Amino acid sequence: MAQTRSFSVSIALLAAGALFLEILDGTILTTAIPAIASEFGVGAGEVSLVLVAYLVAAAVGIPAAGWLSDRFGVRPVFLLALLVFTVASLICALAPNLGLLIAARVLQGLGGALLVPVGRLAVIRGTDPKDLLDAIAFLTWPALVAPVIAPVLGGLITDTIGWRWIFFINVPLGIIALIAGVVILPRETKVSTGSFDAVGFIGVAIIMVALTICAELLTTEVDHRGLYALTLVAIAAITTGFITWWLRTPGRLFDVTVLSIQSFRVGNASGSIYRLVITAVPFMFTLLFQLSFGWSATMAGVMVVALFAGNVAIKPFTTPIIRKFAFKPVLIFSNAAGAIVLASFLFVTAETPLAVIGVLLFVSGALRSLGFSAYNTLQFVDIGPEQTNNANVLSATLHQLGMSLGIAVGVIAISLAPTFAWAFPLAAALFILPLLGAAMLPPSSGASALETKQPKYPKIKSDKKVSENL
């Protein structure tokens, strides 16, 4: 007899496809910057605003997704986000100048910002913890695959049919997703909600924008970039202090009491650092192969696809592995082994056999897939239905921030290293933080996702008391 799932596979596939488009478009233009600059007759530095505009817009839009989903329902918000993303992609493809392209990318980023948390909410809302591993598995692969294949795909499209087709391709895909959404998404998903927390939203937006721009400054060659970055970090820190105080009152943009649940806290605090490192890794490998080994961009991109192969190869086994060994051992292993494999590139040179490099990349990809799946599931296993939307949006905000800062971490590691090769053990050292977080987890963490019986959700203390202790 076929196994009955508590979530819709068709909705999970739709959400995963939309998530893939959103993440892909955040990085795919990297290899197209020279072509865009040449066509518009501007410098590459000016074109980099096309990338920053998208990331900033996505960072700003995500915190509002939870309230919008509650107020208007998952279906209309998700379909509107798809429509905005698709129309914006068409405008990007037809943009006659850089200014309109940047404006369209802002619109595209706002549409993409809603796709991520709203699509995930459509999947996990109402999903039993025993099915959560399977549900999250659908939503994990886009975040692993998109950043790896984006440079190769962007380069191929740019070199063959032109950079505008990077956006043209989104149009038919967006239309297909819209039609699928109209057919399969449930209609009645609204829940009661209070007024929108405008002060909290503006504060979180300032934090996200400041840190995102700071990360982009660290990856570019501009005068006084260190001073600008420190200024933005200071702005974000001051705003964080105010917002932390503001969010202590119930009914704000985020309900911070959800952080009292250890599995959610570890899944996001440790998990954000883990995602930050694995986001930096493909970027670092590409630079190593091109700048240090002297490989062509095509060869470097093809070799990095070995990460993608590792992701895909391990994917059918991630859920069985987590079910067999539980979350804590899997997270300890994926962090420790991931650090060892990454640090081993200290000894990899241009003379190292390609087969050895390929195997190391493959293993690294498999480990990142295993850890990513475990963190993405752990954060929701102890979340009750009434906290799902709040936890989902808070998690999505932290994820977006972690991915935005990822490449900056790679740049910092490279700049601090005495030689290029030493950047890899420096980056690997960051795995110590999520490793410690995993080690402090109780052995029973996430047990409800590994059992078939009805879970008992942990009780959350009153908003005021827990907020005061955070």
TACOR-V142371 format. One line per field, one symbol per residue. phi: phi as a letter, one per 30 degrees, with the letter a starting at -180 (. if undefined). A space follows every 50 residues. Layout:
phi: ???
//
This chain:
phi: .dddccbddddddddddddddddeddbddedceddddddcibdddddddd ddeddddddddeeddddddddcjdeddddddddddddddddedcedaded dddddddddddddddddddddddddiddedcdedddedcddddddeddde dddddddddccjdddecedddddddddddddddcdddcbdbdbddddddd dddddddddddddeddddcbcbdhdddddddddddddddddddeddddde jdeccddddddddddddcdddddddeddddeedddddedddcdidddddd dddddeddddedddedcddeddddcideddddddddddddddddddcdbd ddeedddddddddddddddddddddddedcdccdedcddddddddddddd dddddeddddddddddddbeddddddddddddddddddddddedeidddc ccdddcdddcdeeddddddd
//
